[in-house]
Amino acid sequence: MLDKTSPSLPRGMRYENQLAMIEGMSLADIAREYPTPFYCYSQSAIEQKMQACLKAFEPTGAKVHFAVKANSNINLLRLMAKAGLGADIVSGGELTRACTAGIAPADVIFSGVAKTDNELEYAMHKGVGQYNVESIEELHRINTIAQRLGVVIDAVLRVNPEVDAGTHQHITTAKKGSKFGIAYSQLDSALQTAATLSSINVRGLAMHIGSQITSLEPYSQSIQRMLHWLEQLQAKGFAIDRIDLGGGLGVDYGNGEYLEYSDYAELIQASFANYQVDIQLELGRSLIAEAGILVSSVVSTKQSSPNNFVLLDAGMNDLLRPSLYQAHHPLLAASLSTSARPETFDVVGPICESTDCFHKNYPMLRPNTGDLMFFTVVGAYCSVLSSSYNSRTLIPELLVNGENVRVIRKAWTIDEQLKLEE
Ligand code: LLP
């Protein structure tokens, strides 16, 4: 959601005397101490969004879990833990992070299409609260491990509702034939199988139809299907009292399209009014995306007829979403200038790949070498997707709270990388 007083700036940011500020700090001051590129988050933006989320979903009684994959920095997870959120995890590593951050294992949902035996065993030792099962084969595997460890675990079955979430093809997960979830034609047989397994207690159904969803329609369709199955299964005598609706709410990447928590909450409330079930949510992007920026410096401009380029010191290894999903992340100047006229540039990074391009024909003022720029809406699925490709430093993450700036992940330099190879 954009700050109304300054339409192009995310919550927690503003321009003051022509300088971009994140909370009480100007980016120029931060960059004097920390070399670019770096990720930078606003703590108040994260806290405000979490509170807005909890308030919006309160009438539904839904328990909110943070999808750790969106941003797994332990310091940010601690903020989630403090606000009382549970965690949705997809690996043993994410489980370690969630627990280290102080999220109780009982509040953890273990999702993921290919959980390994080792990860399942680790999760059972920790006491994870719920396993979202993705196949009949996995039911058997989980049961065998639980039996060996002498525990009985709670599970829900992730069903594929076969709807088109209307999002980018790489982040849609509920089309027919998808690798995710149990085909609904197999649901009955999955439940019958589960009933024969003594170490698994199937409590309900789960769905997750995709990510960056900006219309309520696909949610409405898939919830109707879930309710239909719920009724059928309850009529057959299966005790089902939990529905996990996954995540997927879209945020505004600059085109004005996003989903409001309150609209989704209303849909949930209306849909489940006559059903006695506990609702769970697994939200990633919508909780954290808008709270992050990526600060970068201009290395140079370049003309290569017929194109004008801006060359940045951040590359696709630091911010992969534009290359991977043709994602749009608005790019802004850290210092406003009123004198020049906008031109159009292709904004690119230093990586030796043609796909290392953040924007094509982007209208902006001609920058000078050394000028600070920043990408917005990069709090989710950005730092976690970054790498050291081209033997570059894995860039650091900073957290700003008022006038306090803290390094919450150090840079991973070439010298440190080389040590691992000796
Ligand atoms: N639950 C499950 C089972 C998921 O697979 C995901 C995301 C979520 C919850 C959280 O969804 P969210 O609320 O964040 O939309 N890297 C892609 C996004 C991949 C999403 C993967 N699953 C991107 O950068 O757009």
Boltz pocket constraint, residues with backbone or C-beta under 6 A from the ligand:
constraints:
  - pocket:
      binder: B
      contacts: [[A, 67], [A, 70], [A, 88], [A, 111], [A, 112], [A, 171], [A, 208], [A, 210], [A, 211], [A, 212], [A, 246], [A, 247], [A, 248], [A, 249], [A, 282], [A, 283], [A, 284], [A, 285], [A, 286], [A, 321], [A, 325], [A, 380], [A, 381]]
      max_distance: 6.0
